[in-house]
Amino acid sequence: MSGHDITDSIGAIPYRMAFAGGWIDQPFVSRHNTSPPGSMVVVGLEPTFRCMDRAGMATGTRNVAMRLWRGNLPNRKPAELVRELYEAENQGKSEPSGSQDMIGLIYPGVNRLDFDFDHAGGVFPKHIESNNDPAVVRWLENVIHVVPVAPRPEGYISPRRKKSRTRVDSSLGTERQGLLRGNRAARHNGSRCVDERLHEVLGGHPATHRPASNRVG
């Protein structure tokens, strides 16, 4: 149909890709980090196709944003929008979604989020390092591909839900230690790969590429 834009059907709000690290935006993880901040890297993706639900692309958060802002991001400060969307999605929830979902939808480009439990209770990052270099964006668009596989299976229990079902004590279980190690690596390797246009870190390891034909927002 001539003149049809896909955003007329799926909305103009970006999708969020978690590029490196994860779960450090949850206070039950960051509170155990003995060398803060813990970091993760998110990428804002322009909506050039509809992402599968329940497949790690923050579609649940995006659906809330679509209803809240009628399909388009308001022209206001990103930090203000993040908090507004966080409140809208998590109101009344005992297991809130982490703020990296909201940040990845709202902040353009590639962003490293540094979380410290002593800052805002670990809910919002202490610092956001943004990269909107057009050369980095073009390179990333060429090497990242999204391959549809399947949504999470029914009955899947996330680390957040596991945490609520078990006693939390001062010692770290193997799973939580792994999450912290992964987020320390994200701070080092995720930022390095963005700042060096990802060549040295990903160039020789095709298996680590998580590619798509969609554009970085």
N, C-alpha and C positions, 0 to 999 in steps of 0.2 A: 504494500500500500504506500503510495507516494507520500513523502513528507512525514511518515510515521517514525517517531523516535522511541526506542525501547523503554526509555525512562517514563514515557506516557503510560506504560503498562506496569513497570516494576518500581517506579519512583526514582528520584534523583539522588537519594541519600547513598553515600558510598557503602561498600562492604568493608569488613575488617579482616585482614589476614594476620595471624600470629606467626611471625617470621622466625623468632628465636626466643627460647625460654618460655615460661608459663607458670601460673599459679602463685607467683610472687605478689600478685595484687590481692591475694587473700591473707588477711591478718593471721589466720591460724598457721600459715607458712612463714610469713615475714617475721613474726614474733620470735622465731627460733633462729633467725639469721644472726650469727655472732660477728659477722663482718659486713654490716650494711654499707651502702644500699645493695639490694638484689635487683636485677634488671631483667627486662624482656624487651623485645623489639616488635613493633606492630607496623603494618603498612595499610594505608587507606587505598582502596581499589574503586575506581570509577565503575558504576553499574552498567557494564556492557552485556551482561547476561544474568539470568536469575540463578543465584547460588542455591544449592540444595539445603533444605532445613536439617537441623540436628547433625551437621557435618563439620563443626568447628569454625564456621565463618561468621559467628555472632549474629545469625539471622534472627534469633529471638529478640535480641537487643534492638536490631534494626527494625523489626516489626513494631516495637514499642515507639521508636523514633518516628516511624511512618505515621502512626496514629497521632502522636503528640504534635508533630510539626507538619502534618498533611503532605508528606512526600518530599519536602525540601528542607535543607538546613537553614535555620534563621541566620540573618546577618548580624551575629552578636559574638562576643568574645568566646573562643573555644572552651576555656576553662569554666565559664559560666554555663555553657550548654552541657558540658560533661556532668556537672553536678545536678543540673535539672533533669537530665535523662537518667542518671543514677537513681535519683529519688523516685522518678516515675516508674522505673522498672522494678525497684526493690521494695516499694511500699508494702508493708505487711508481710514480707518474706522472712522466714527464719534462716534461710540459706541464700543470702544475697549474691547476685552476679557481681563479678569483679569489675573495677573501673576500667581495666584495659580494654574491655569490649566497647565501652562508650568512647574512650579516647581514640581507638583505632578507627571508629566511624566518623569522628568529628575533626580530628587533626589531619591535615593533608600530608602527603608524602610518607617518609619513613621516620619513625619516632622511637627512640630508646627511652623507656620509662624506668626511672630509678625509685624503688620503693624502700622505705625505712619505717619500721613499726612505730618508732618514736615520732614520726610525722603523720598527723591526721589519723593516728591509730592504724596506720598501714593501709588505709582504704584508698587514698589518693597518692600519686607519686610525689616525692619531694622535689624531683626535677624531671623535665622532659627535654631531651636533646633531639632537635628536629633536623632532618636533612631533606631539602627540596631542590637539590642541585639537578638541573635538567639532564646532565650527562648521566648521573646515577639513575635517575628515573627511566631514561631511555634504555640503559643497559638492563635494568631490572625487568622492564617490560619484555625484553627479548629473551630472558632466560627463565622466567617464572611461568609455569603452565599449570593450570588447574585441571585435574583429571577426576571426573565424577566416578565414585566407587559405590558407596552406599551410606545411608544415614546410620547413626549410632543405633545399635539393636535395642529393642524394647527390654527394659529391666537393667540397662546399663547403670552402674553406680559410679559416680565421679568421686575423685578424692575429697571434694567438698562434702558430699553426702556420707562418705565413709567416716570422715572426721566426726560428723554429728552422731554417728551410731556407735562410736567407740570412746572409751575414756581417754581424755587428753591429759598427759602428764608431762613432767619437765624433760623427760628423755625423748630423743628423736628416734622414731622407727626408721627402718631401712628406706621405706617409700619417701618419707619426708626428707631424709638426708639427701636422697637422690634429687628431689625437687630443688633443694637449695644448691646442690652442686651444679645442676643444670642452669639455674639462674645466674650463678656466678660466671659460668661459661658464656651465657648469653651476653652479660655485660661486657666481657672481653672480646669474644669472637663475633657476636652479632654487630656491635658497633664497628669493629675493625673491618668486617666485611662490607659494611655500608660505606665507610669512609674511604676504603681502597677500591671502591666500585665492585666489591665482592669477588674480584678476580683471583686473588691469592688464596682465599679461604675455600671458595666453591669451584674454582676453575678446574682443578684436577680431580674433583669428586662428584661425578654426575649423579650418583645415587642420592646426594643430599639436596639436589635441586627440587623445588616444589613448584614447578612452573604453571602459566596461563596466558591466554591471549587477551586478558583484560588489562586496562590501563591503570597506572598508579595515579591516585587522586592527589 
